[in-house]
Amino acid sequence: MMLRSEKKTAKDVYLYDSIGSDKEGNEINLIDVIEYTDEDVVERVTLEDNTVRLEGFIEKSLSPREKDIIRMRYGLGGGKEKTQREIAAIYGISRSYVSRIEKKALEKLRKCYDS
């Protein structure tokens, strides 16, 4: 019976169990590598609200090219953020021209937020 009892608890894992050591020889526990983020619900709702407002401003005030560049540059709509060089290669224009388009589009969006 004792062997059966120990067999059931043999697979138990505790947060303070050692799982190895780092390069400096310090012991690492399971609790050290598990990340817990205390999600702030108010902050998440505010972010979602601001994202919806931003999408509305983008649709209302930017040209199609400006929309594409802003979305690619900042990873809006679930895409991956791209550098100005990557966007320039996609459009076949210079990086500095992408920068000017981005700056102009951001200024338009800033005016929308201010009004």
Phi, psi and omega in degrees: 000321180297320179295320177297319180296317180290329179295322180293325182268357182293334182264002178293142179238134180246148183298332183262012175290141178286133178243006178146199179219157180273185182298333182270000179089004178284140180289137178249128177260161179301322181295335180290331185259346177279125182259129176240121177252123178279100185286129177269111184297319180297317180295319180295317180295319178298317179298316179297319179296316179295325179294319178296317178299316180299316178300320177297317178295321179297313181295322186282322194246350184252153175286163180304319180293317178298319178302310182300315183295315179296317180296317179291318185296321185251006176068030180285151180078021177086001179278172179272140178297138178241152177280166177297325178296318179296318179294319178301319179295322179296316183272348181071034179235175181281158178297322180294328177291321175300318180299318179294318179297316180299314181298317179296318180294318179296324177294319176299316180295323178298319178297322177298318180293324182289330182270000000 
